[in-house]
Amino acid sequence: MSGTGQEALKDFNRISPDVKLGDGVRLSSFINLYGCSVGDGTRIGAFVEIQKNASVGRNCKISSHTFICEGVEIDDCVFIGHGVTFINDAYPRSVNRDGSIQTEADWKVEKTIVKKGASIGSGATILSNITIGENSIVGAGSTVTKDVPPDAIVAGNPAKLIRRLTDE
């Protein structure tokens, strides 16, 4: 490892020049960021990839081994557990009907939104065209196939409502 501080990060991280990092962002080693934005005070764990046209808000925690693909918008104060995977295409294919390899021109990014204060447990998979509501909780290992209401706890495969945070 050569250098210290920011120089050392360059040895183990791939951060393209088009990435927008807010003040006080903390980056672990072995991350891959390109064409994305990360808000003030956010912490990103090791082995995380955040793709172009994805955004992470302020004061979030993105745990290790997480994949945030193009089209994902994460609001402020969100917790993402270890090994969470986001999906941005409901019907992914490698090739077109004629057998030619697909390019970006052959598909449309489907957005996913994670609202302020939500928490997503480790190992969850979040399908495309989903909104995860404000302050909601997604249980570890869940597969989210439809919108999660605000202040809800969901879990399972597919994820189902367990209870509302306002319930006693």
C-alpha angles and dihedrals in degrees: 000000000000124000131355137261114004092002090059091050090057089059093061106022133068108212115163120218092247093065115112111214120186126220117291096012111161117212127192122209126276099035131142118210126169134162093350137113128230122193131229118293096009119146121214121195130217122290094020122146122198115183133210118290092022121119134200119194132222125299095010127147116218108188126214125290094021124145118209110182134198113294098031117128117193116189126212125299096017124152118212115188129218119298098007114163126202122200124208103184125058094199109030119187134178096210140025122245090270091056096252117138113261119244131191088274090065098062142038124230112241113212128234123193127199110194128220118295097008121144125209117196125228118283096017121146117212116199123212128274090035131135117201106204129237115284092359124143126221112200121237114274094015125144110218110208101162140027118297114219121232116275092014132134113215130178142163140052103315094020114244133187110273096176144315119264088232091059117100 
